[in-house]
Amino acid sequence: MRNTLCGILVLLCIGSHLLWADMTVKDYRERFPQGQLTPTDTVQRLVAFAYIEGVGHGIQTASVVARIQGNKQLYCIPDKLILTGENYMGMIDREIKEQARIESEEVLGKRPLGVVLLYALTETFACPSK
């Protein structure tokens, strides 16, 4: 147990310079060059996956809470589908390409990655009209 805690502490100290509060499209592109889903640095990969999965799960939680409260869900994911960091990253990559067609690099680069993922999820898993 002690060794595990020490290992986690070392990992956090080594990787702390890689943490960010709100990753932008520019940050994402710098960490994951186009066409490369995962960086070679394992610590950077773990931190980025944790961030992206956290954002994705936060959006999913907000969608479920909206449904429970009788409001419209943000998106409607199939019941048996479980999304991972790699799934989210694939959707983010596609959404960045789509938005790059209509947005300037300057505007797109400043956009929070969570907003990009939200757009991607709502377009990929649009809820059926009632």
C-alpha positions in Angstrom: 0.0 0.0 0.0 2.8 2.4 1.0 4.7 1.6 -2.3 1.5 2.3 -4.3 1.0 5.6 -2.6 4.6 6.6 -3.1 4.4 5.6 -6.8 1.3 7.7 -7.3 2.9 10.7 -5.6 6.0 10.4 -7.8 3.8 10.1 -10.9 1.8 13.2 -9.9 5.0 15.2 -9.2 6.6 14.2 -12.5 3.4 14.8 -14.4 2.2 17.9 -12.6 3.6 20.2 -15.3 1.3 18.5 -17.8 -1.9 19.3 -15.9 -4.3 22.0 -17.1 -7.5 23.5 -15.9 -9.3 23.8 -19.2 -7.6 22.4 -22.2 -8.2 24.3 -25.4 -8.1 23.0 -29.0 -4.7 24.6 -29.3 -3.5 22.7 -26.2 -4.9 19.5 -27.6 -3.3 19.9 -31.0 0.1 20.6 -29.3 -0.2 17.4 -27.2 -1.7 15.2 -29.9 -0.4 16.2 -33.3 -2.8 15.6 -36.1 -3.1 11.9 -37.0 -1.6 10.8 -33.7 -4.2 9.7 -31.1 -1.8 9.1 -28.3 1.5 10.8 -27.5 4.6 8.6 -26.8 5.0 10.0 -23.3 3.1 7.6 -21.0 2.6 10.2 -18.3 1.2 12.7 -20.7 -1.1 10.1 -22.2 -2.5 9.2 -18.8 -3.1 12.8 -17.8 -4.7 13.6 -21.1 -6.9 10.5 -21.1 -8.0 11.3 -17.5 -8.9 14.8 -18.4 -10.8 13.9 -21.6 -12.6 11.0 -20.0 -13.5 13.3 -17.0 -14.9 15.9 -19.3 -16.8 13.2 -21.2 -18.3 11.7 -18.1 -19.2 15.1 -16.8 -21.2 15.8 -19.9 -22.8 12.4 -19.7 -23.8 13.0 -16.1 -25.3 16.4 -17.0 -27.3 14.7 -19.8 -28.6 12.1 -17.4 -29.5 14.6 -14.7 -31.4 16.7 -17.4 -33.5 13.6 -18.3 -34.2 12.8 -14.7 -35.4 16.3 -14.0 -37.7 16.1 -17.0 -35.6 18.2 -19.4 -34.3 17.3 -22.8 -31.1 15.2 -22.7 -28.0 16.8 -24.3 -27.5 13.6 -26.3 -28.9 10.1 -26.5 -26.2 7.4 -26.4 -27.2 3.8 -27.1 -27.8 1.9 -23.8 -25.0 -0.7 -24.3 -22.4 1.7 -25.6 -19.5 2.6 -23.2 -17.4 5.5 -24.4 -13.6 5.6 -23.6 -11.0 8.3 -23.8 -10.0 7.0 -27.2 -13.7 7.2 -28.4 -13.9 10.8 -27.1 -10.6 11.7 -28.8 -11.8 10.3 -32.1 -14.9 12.4 -31.9 -12.9 15.4 -30.9 -10.6 15.0 -33.8 -13.5 14.8 -36.3 -15.3 17.7 -34.7 -12.1 19.9 -34.8 -11.8 19.1 -38.6 -15.5 20.1 -39.1 -15.2 23.3 -37.1 -11.9 24.2 -38.9 -13.9 24.5 -42.1 -16.0 27.4 -40.7 -13.9 28.9 -37.9 -10.5 30.7 -38.0 -7.6 29.0 -36.4 -7.4 31.8 -33.9 -11.0 31.4 -32.8 -10.9 27.6 -32.9 -7.6 27.4 -31.0 -9.1 29.2 -28.0 -12.2 27.0 -27.8 -12.4 24.8 -24.7 -12.0 21.1 -25.6 -15.1 20.4 -23.5 -17.2 22.5 -25.8 -15.8 20.7 -28.8 -16.6 17.3 -27.2 -20.2 18.5 -26.3 -20.8 19.5 -30.0 -19.4 16.1 -31.1 -21.6 14.1 -28.7 -24.7 16.0 -29.6 -24.1 15.6 -33.3 -23.0 11.9 -33.1 -25.8 10.8 -30.7 -28.6 13.2 -31.5 -31.8 12.4 -29.6 -34.8 11.4 -31.7 -37.5 14.0 -32.3 -40.7 13.4 -30.4 
